Amino acid sequence: MLEFYRQMLLIRRFEEKAGQLYGLGLIGGFCHLYIGQEAVAVGLQSALEVGKDSVITGYRDHGHMLAYGIDPKVIMAELTGRAAGISRGKGGSMHMFSVDHGFYGGHGIVGAQVSLGTGLAFKHKYAGDGGVCVTYFGDGAANQGQVYESFNMAELWKLPVIFVIENNQYAMGTSVNRASAEDQLYRRGESFRIPGLQVDGMDVLAVRGAAEEAVAWVRAGKGPILLELKTYRYRGHSMSDPAKYRSRDEVQAVREKSDPIDHLAKELEALGVKEDDLKALDKQVRAIVAEAADFAEQAPEPEAGELYTDVLVGDY
Amino acid sequence: MAVELKMPALSPTMEEGTLAKWLVKEGDTVKSGDILAEIETDKATMEFEAVDEGTISKIVVPEGTDGVKVGEVIALIAGEDEPAEAPVGDAKPAAEQKPAAPEAKPEKAPPAPEGGGEPAPHQMETAARELVASASRSPEEPEVPAGTELVKQTVREALRDAMAEEMRADDTVFVMGEEVAQYQGAYKVTQGLLDEFGDKRVIDTPITEYGFAGIGTGAAMGGLKPIVEFMTFNFAMQAIDHIVNSAAKTNYMSGGQMRCPVVFRGPNGAAARVGAQHSQNYGPWYAAVPGLIVVAPYSAADAKGLLKAAIRSPDPVVFLENELLYGQSFEVPKLDDYVLPIGKARIAREGGDVTLVSYSIGVGVALDAAAKLAEEGIEAEVIDLRTLRPLDKATVLESLKKTNRMVVVEEGWPVCSIASEIMATAMEDGFDDLDAPVLRVTNEDVPLPYAANLEKAALIKAEDVVAAAKKVSYR
């Protein structure tokens, strides 16, 4: 539990720092922060086996990488577009990958990762390697056509894929019920016979519990399963979103009543963990993030020649 | 009088077929809707239904006969009140039937005899036939060491063999798409693969291009080597996001971490009278995208050698075939492992007076034009680009240096085309070698019309290539 706490805190502090660096002009382009949704990636990925399973998500991807224990320095350096970044500075915030960890991105086109993740699950089944693919997407992507094309084939072919809808209530500025005829998104697999569970995405232990259920279902060869994680993002859709579509009170209420980190802190304290210990942990995490930020600011930009590398693998 | 049953045209490109099986015999009474026979076309085995009622008075063409031309009388039906006697017909007796001609011949069928007051089935009018005719007059010899045994093969068979050989060699190679397995391929390109490799590796998908293109791409990211067949590249428009955004860019965006060795293949370009939405050449679209390899072969040998190379490539490959060429036969080297290099054009015909640059079915048109030009004393060099990305500029420029004149022949639209790119290349890198502006012969800049006469007006023609070549030669 303490490790969950540490990971969520790391994501929170990392994203706060990323927001700061964006404001300083050190991070460019689009930058989508995961603040508020930390329990989802941490709870789910704690139930996976690194090296056996695979994970894929959309452009709000920093949290998923941190939850997989990928070095914050190379993530932050990617955000600042440096050669030391995990994609050598050529991907940026939305396009980060770690094939070593089975983390397949980081995709900028809303919903694309759902078909791709289903393809990764296809690979697990084809190779018979026992792995499963966790495919994250948002409530916005849940209205894309290819999601349902993928649901159909995933169930038809009994592919080992866990579809995870991170329902943070807003597809950019459009709330779920303004965009979705069926706003209970866990039911979206019903016509494909894919079972769905609705989970409190602000409670890391509930998420972990649901993840264990889902992994067991999928590993048993029963085909895909759909999890709807009810969560909330505190920040705008991206750094350039003023978030005028919701009230400050709404955000404040979630922060006060349902914050996943505060929630876990209370549970830890109830188990006897001292407040000072949590504070010490926070200090430790802040130091890691500060170090990552320093590294990301100081690391050199890619060599000019990098412009032409990795377009193709073969020589033709 | 007796009604003549004539060989029907059962597909847009069908010229002749095999009368595989009669399901009725002489003397049987049939009514409208009864299945009379099974006819094998270039694509599939079709059932032939009765339209008229009556008694089968004579079966003119016995079952098992190959090469029965569209419009030929295959049986006679006597009306209800007529005696079922053998009629006088001008149909050839079965014994005179030609032996099996394995592939469609482009020449027109003999005019079908009129009978029964109904219009006789005849070959559909289409300008596509002329494209095919150019191809059939223009066989390419593969580049192989002297003495290599050659076998005649259709492009269709060559593509299938390429896939089968690579699937035998590497069990991470699989093929997925609509109707690739049980149906044996909408255009029979995957014929027999299901039997040999089973349904784990030959996978029928629902009609869901975006979804299965994404699944194929994801499987490639995971380390498999998928061959994703599109029934035609027109349908790949639904999937172009995955081809361009997911497959082409990921290796770059991941700093070289994430490979995507997928092959997207299927027929591309105009077919026969299928109208605007089914007739488009996507070569220039995909060739514009860094991170993709784009191959568009002409001959069966190139189709085989390049598809094998495409499957082995560690990069995503868009492999553009041509429906009209599927049935064309070419010499293919009989070698255990015939693989050609991606990114290398080929001199399909040597000549010193003018260079004709083309790819895919346009090569047939260019070669046809070159033969006509030769009659007028102009020796054209014909370059088959074969790969559209990366483009073999060196071969093009070398030829330009020799001939100083160039015409680009492209079965596709003129604007922002491969022709545009070749012309720009000639300007940028071959300006001093030009004795005349480079010209392009392309399809008309309109959606492809359905009407036979308009279709003909819209597609490239050898005469236009001849005219352009003469123009750049100032003759």
Interface residues (C-beta under 8 A of the other chain):
Chain A: S54 I56 G85 I86 S87 R88 G89 K90 G91 H95 M96 F97 S98 V99 Y104 G105 G106 H107 G108 I109 A112 V114 S115 L116 G117 T118 G119 L120 A121 F122 K123 H124 Y126 A127 G145 Q146 E149 S150 N152 M153 L156 W157 T309 D310 V311 L312 V313 G314 Y316
Chain B: F174 K200 I203 T205 P206 T208 Y210 G211 F212 A213 G214 I215 G216 T217 G218 A219 A220 M221 G222 G223 L224 D241 H242 N245 S246 T250 N251 Y252 M253 S254 G255 G256 Q257 M258 R259 P290 G291 I293 S313 P314 D315 P341 I342 G343 T387 P390
